[in-house]
Each structure stands twice: as structure tokens, then as C-alpha cells.
């Protein structure tokens, strides 16, 4: 069964991302692997964004457990019953963890959000979407702001 990695973040575009990924899953029979990367800076503000997106008054834990709780709640809340999904949380630098997960879980497609930046902004601050696009050998679908 094909598997698509869907990078879920606590931002409003994640709903659109999940809609696009769901259409892909229904058309291809793929399982969606909802993947959230967390770091040491996930604090109360991020957890509040997570609660706002899921509509669930859930006190998300920090770390990988909280990442997986968030991904599970998103899947249960926003994906239709006919879409097969699993969840995985990771800790570390987002782009590196996404690239590693594509290989580790044998994913055939990646879905993630991106933001428009100037070339200077990308050079100075980096860009997760750009790094993933240049580092994986599978199709990548971006939902842009």
C-alpha cells in the first residue's frame, strides 16, 4: 500500500492540506502518515494553537507524545472515515526529520505547507519546504499561504 507523509503544523492551512491529501488517498488507496515535528520551543502558545485547530479542549503534552496526540486529533477531526491514517511524532529540526521520515516509512509522496519568501529570506532564514523539495526523490505537494 502506498503511504504519503503529511506534515501537520498548528496553523490554519493544515485543514486545506488535509483536504488535498485526503483526495490523494481516496484516489490512490494510500495511507496518510500524519507527521508532526516538535522542538524544545513548543510551549503554551503552540499548544493553544493546536487546541484552536482541532476544536478539542485537550491539554497537549510537550515532546513527541504531544506531537502524536495533535496529529491523532487532527486525523480524527478532519479526515473522513474512509481515509486510512497513522500518526508519527518526531523531535528535532523539521526539514531533516521530514526527509528522514520519507525514507524510514517508505513514503511515496509528501504533503506540506509552505510560505512565500523572497530569495534573500530563504538564504538568510532557510526554508523547510525548499529543503524538503531538494532532498527527497518523491513527489511533493505544497499548500502555499
VMD Tcl script that draws the C-alpha trace (Angstrom):
set ca {
  {0.00 0.00 0.00}
  {1.42 3.41 -0.87}
  {1.99 5.79 2.02}
  {2.02 9.60 1.91}
  {3.69 11.71 4.56}
  {1.52 14.66 5.59}
  {3.41 17.23 7.66}
  {0.89 18.76 10.06}
  {1.62 22.02 11.84}
  {-0.57 24.11 14.18}
  {-1.62 26.60 11.52}
  {-4.91 27.20 9.66}
  {-3.59 25.91 6.31}
  {-3.35 22.42 7.77}
  {-7.09 21.97 7.10}
  {-6.59 22.67 3.39}
  {-3.52 20.42 3.38}
  {-5.54 17.55 4.84}
  {-8.31 18.08 2.27}
  {-5.78 17.80 -0.58}
  {-4.08 14.77 0.99}
  {-7.47 13.10 1.58}
  {-8.35 13.43 -2.10}
  {-5.00 11.87 -2.96}
  {-5.57 9.00 -0.52}
  {-9.03 8.26 -1.86}
  {-7.80 8.28 -5.46}
  {-4.66 6.22 -4.89}
  {-5.61 3.99 -1.97}
  {-2.68 5.41 0.01}
  {-2.41 5.54 3.77}
  {-1.72 9.00 5.16}
  {1.01 9.26 7.76}
  {0.28 12.43 9.74}
  {3.67 13.67 10.90}
  {4.35 16.46 13.39}
  {7.84 17.60 14.33}
  {8.30 19.26 17.69}
  {11.25 21.01 19.27}
  {12.24 22.38 22.65}
  {10.36 25.62 21.95}
  {6.87 24.06 21.85}
  {5.30 25.96 24.69}
  {1.89 27.12 25.79}
  {1.31 29.30 22.70}
  {1.86 26.35 20.34}
  {-0.35 24.09 22.44}
  {-3.08 26.78 22.33}
  {-2.83 26.85 18.52}
  {-3.17 23.07 18.49}
  {-6.34 23.25 20.60}
  {-7.77 26.00 18.37}
  {-7.25 23.95 15.21}
  {-8.68 20.70 16.48}
  {-11.55 22.27 18.38}
  {-10.78 19.87 21.19}
  {-10.04 21.12 24.69}
  {-7.02 18.88 25.03}
  {-4.02 19.71 27.18}
  {-1.33 18.55 24.76}
  {1.84 17.29 26.34}
  {5.17 18.55 25.12}
  {7.56 16.44 23.10}
  {6.84 13.51 20.83}
  {3.79 12.35 22.83}
  {2.14 15.75 22.34}
  {3.05 15.75 18.64}
  {1.35 12.39 18.18}
  {-1.71 13.47 20.21}
  {-2.05 16.54 17.99}
  {-1.72 14.51 14.77}
  {-4.25 11.95 16.03}
  {-6.79 14.63 16.95}
  {-6.38 16.29 13.54}
  {-6.89 12.99 11.74}
  {-9.94 12.05 13.76}
  {-11.45 15.53 13.49}
  {-10.66 16.46 9.87}
  {-10.29 13.26 7.86}
  {-13.26 11.29 6.56}
  {-13.86 7.80 7.92}
  {-12.79 6.23 4.62}
  {-9.25 7.65 4.81}
  {-6.71 5.32 6.42}
  {-4.20 7.20 8.55}
  {-1.45 6.64 11.07}
  {0.48 9.18 13.14}
  {4.11 9.74 13.98}
  {5.80 12.41 16.04}
  {9.43 13.45 15.90}
  {11.78 15.72 17.77}
  {14.35 17.93 16.10}
  {14.96 20.12 13.07}
  {11.85 19.97 10.88}
  {13.29 19.58 7.36}
  {15.83 16.95 8.42}
  {13.20 14.93 10.27}
  {10.80 15.07 7.29}
  {13.48 13.87 4.88}
  {14.43 11.04 7.26}
  {10.78 10.04 7.73}
  {10.18 9.78 3.97}
  {12.88 7.12 3.81}
  {12.14 5.46 7.15}
  {8.44 4.96 6.42}
  {8.88 4.31 2.68}
  {6.63 7.21 1.68}
  {5.76 7.72 -1.97}
  {4.51 11.30 -1.65}
  {4.90 14.27 0.73}
  {2.34 16.95 1.57}
  {3.37 20.08 3.42}
  {2.62 23.76 3.75}
  {4.91 26.49 2.55}
  {5.13 30.23 2.75}
  {6.16 32.66 0.12}
  {9.53 34.22 0.86}
  {11.94 36.39 -1.02}
  {15.18 34.78 -2.22}
  {17.03 36.75 0.47}
  {14.65 35.48 3.16}
  {15.26 31.89 2.06}
  {19.03 32.39 2.06}
  {19.11 34.01 5.48}
  {16.43 32.08 7.34}
  {16.21 28.86 5.32}
  {13.02 27.31 4.12}
  {11.73 23.92 5.21}
  {9.68 23.35 2.07}
  {12.63 24.19 -0.19}
  {14.97 21.88 1.71}
  {12.47 19.02 1.51}
  {11.85 19.60 -2.20}
  {15.58 19.43 -2.91}
  {16.24 16.42 -0.65}
  {13.58 13.81 -1.42}
  {13.09 11.69 -4.52}
  {9.29 11.52 -4.31}
  {6.59 13.95 -5.45}
  {5.90 16.83 -3.06}
  {2.63 18.77 -2.88}
  {2.81 22.20 -1.29}
  {-0.15 24.19 0.01}
  {1.02 27.78 -0.04}
  {-0.19 30.72 2.00}
}
mol new
graphics top color blue
foreach p $ca { graphics top sphere $p radius 0.5 }
foreach p [lrange $ca 0 end-1] q [lrange $ca 1 end] { graphics top cylinder $p $q radius 0.2 }
display resetview
